[in-house]
Amino acid sequence: MSQKKSTLTFGQLLILGILAGVYIGFGANLATMVGQDIAKYLGNGFGQFMFGAVFSVGLMLVVIGGAELFTGNNMFMMIGALNGSCSWGALLKNWVIVWIANFIGSLLLVYIIAGGFYGVGADGTTSVGLFKGAVGAKSLLIAKGKLELTWSAAFCRAILCNWLVCMAVWLALASKDVVGKVFAIFFPIMAFVASGFEHSVANMFFIPMGLVVSHIPAIVDVAAKSVLTPDQAALLAAGGTLPPDAIAAMAAFKAGVAKVFTWKTFLVNNLVPVTLGNIVGGSIFVGSFYWYAYLKPSAPAANADKSAKA
């Protein structure tokens, strides 16, 4: 697999990488839509389960449809480099081009969705999207949670994420038909998303989408209601006046959005540690470990090969 990937041209890597970014974004967008209110009716745990369950469609599109995903290639290219089927230079080239292409694809989908759901209408007002701004508010809340992670937390969650993502790809390779691949992908991907782990390519969609909607005051207002208690939310819905502490909490939420929702915070505080953690999880804990267990030549065999070459 790594040998085949190392022979792809720049153009092929770019196109297939863009497609992978879009496909993961499709799964992320669907999860946002499904997850915007499900926890309210079924509880947080089942809400997380459903969020992860529908997100898995993204990797199904990548693996079954065919595309180049940075996180999966952390495993493939490391195994190839260790086994000698591709060079370390080919590994680096693949990772860099595919990472950039995944980012391009993710941003492409973000701005297409923004144009479709958050554009300016004929009357000059900005649309708030589906369900009276609830989906946009969920996008903002997802991004806010990710942007407020510490560097070390983002890094560790990213290790755990790509450990499971690469296991999903590994299991899909063992499947002989499409149905088998679907089930092989579903459970590990559902597990990583429901567990709150960090995926660099998913974040290339989730956080820019949050950055887009953070500039729409009506959506920020909807998201700010998340800090209210159920009684306070009911009071506000009935047209009542909120107590001072609730008003202060909503104001603090909006101030927090204004503070952390920047491209610099996204790139430095999230995307860098998550990318590095994904590399560790995929290339070391899956790629290197399985190479050592199954592909590393034994000492006598390695010596025999050297003698034969001599």
Secondary structure, DSSP 8 states (H G I E B T S, - for coil): -HHHHHT--HHHHHHHHHHHHHHHHHHHHHHHHHHTTHHHHH-HHHHHHHHHHHHTHHHHHHHHHT---HHHHHHHHHHHHHHTSS-HHHHHHHHHHHHHHHHHHHHHHHHHHHHHHS-B-TTS-B---GGGGHHHHHHHHHHHHHHTS-HHHHHHHHHHHHHHHHHHHHHHHH-SSHHHHHHHHHHHHHHHHHTT---HHHHHHHHHHHHHHTT-HHHHHHHHGGGS-HHHHHHHHTT----HHHHHHHHHHHHHHHHH-SHHIIIIIIIHHHHHHHHIIIIIIIIIHHIIIIIS--HHHHHHHHHHH-
